[in-house]
């Protein structure tokens, strides 16, 4: 799983963006885009905000090195996610039963 935690110590909010590459090829570019947007995800300083950005499955072969999936939310939070395209959690990365998620669809709790 790839994610970002609220990290900017000087600004009240952070707007992260990640690019994920497998074997030199860009597989996913997701997150905040200056200008036209989207202007999500939003991580607040001093909180436990964690953006769960992507689920990466390593296939281990040269022709198909990995599968990368964005982690959607089930119900968007208008101030954090903006849509179901993003998942910003304050509960961490574990499922409600304490286990680790086994897929992108299982990763977001809301």
C-alpha positions in Angstrom: 0.0 0.0 0.0 1.2 3.5 -0.8 0.1 6.4 1.3 1.0 9.8 2.7 0.6 11.1 6.2 0.0 14.8 7.1 3.5 16.1 7.1 3.7 19.8 6.4 4.8 21.6 9.6 4.4 25.1 8.3 1.1 25.0 6.5 -2.2 24.0 8.1 -3.0 21.6 5.3 -1.1 19.4 2.8 -2.1 18.4 -0.7 -0.1 15.4 -1.6 0.5 13.8 -5.1 2.1 10.5 -5.9 3.6 9.0 -9.0 4.1 5.2 -9.0 6.4 3.5 -11.4 7.0 -0.2 -12.1 10.1 -1.3 -14.0 10.5 2.3 -15.2 7.0 2.8 -16.5 4.6 5.2 -14.8 1.6 3.2 -13.6 -0.3 5.8 -11.7 -0.3 9.5 -11.1 -2.8 10.6 -8.5 -3.5 13.4 -6.1 -3.5 17.1 -5.9 -3.1 18.9 -9.2 -2.2 22.7 -9.0 -4.4 25.0 -11.1 -7.4 23.3 -12.5 -7.6 20.6 -9.8 -8.5 18.3 -8.3 -7.7 20.0 -5.0 -7.9 16.8 -3.1 -6.8 15.0 -1.0 -6.5 17.3 1.9 -4.4 16.4 5.0 -4.6 18.6 8.1 -1.6 19.3 10.2 -1.9 18.0 13.8 -4.3 15.3 12.9 -3.9 11.6 12.1 -4.9 12.1 8.5 -3.6 9.4 6.2 -4.2 9.3 2.5 -4.3 5.8 1.3 -3.3 6.4 -2.3 -2.7 3.1 -4.0 -2.5 -0.7 -3.7 0.5 -2.2 -5.5 0.6 -5.9 -6.3 4.0 -7.2 -7.4 3.7 -9.8 -10.2 7.5 -10.3 -10.5 7.8 -10.8 -14.2 9.5 -8.5 -16.7 6.5 -8.2 -19.1 4.0 -7.5 -16.3 5.9 -6.3 -13.2 3.0 -5.0 -11.1 -0.6 -4.0 -10.9 -1.4 -0.6 -9.4 -4.9 0.4 -8.2 -6.1 3.7 -6.7 -7.8 3.2 -3.3 -11.3 4.7 -3.4 -13.5 5.7 -0.6 -17.0 4.3 -0.3 -18.5 7.5 0.9 -16.7 10.7 0.1 -15.8 13.3 2.8 -16.3 16.7 1.1 -13.5 18.3 3.1 -10.9 15.5 2.8 -11.6 13.3 -0.2 -13.8 15.4 -2.4 -15.0 12.3 -4.3 -14.8 8.6 -4.1 -11.5 8.8 -6.0 -9.5 9.4 -2.8 -9.5 7.9 0.7 -8.3 10.1 3.6 -8.6 8.2 6.9 -7.9 9.1 10.5 -8.1 5.5 11.7 -4.9 4.2 10.1 -4.4 1.3 7.7 -5.9 -1.6 9.6 -9.4 -3.0 9.1 -11.9 -2.6 11.9 -11.2 -6.2 13.0 -7.5 -5.4 13.4 -6.3 -7.2 10.3 -4.4 -5.7 7.3 -6.5 -5.1 4.2 -6.1 -7.7 1.4 -7.2 -5.5 -1.5 -7.7 -1.9 -2.7 -11.4 -2.2 -2.1 -10.9 -3.4 1.4 -8.4 -0.7 2.4 -10.6 2.4 2.9 -12.9 2.2 5.9 -15.4 4.9 4.9 
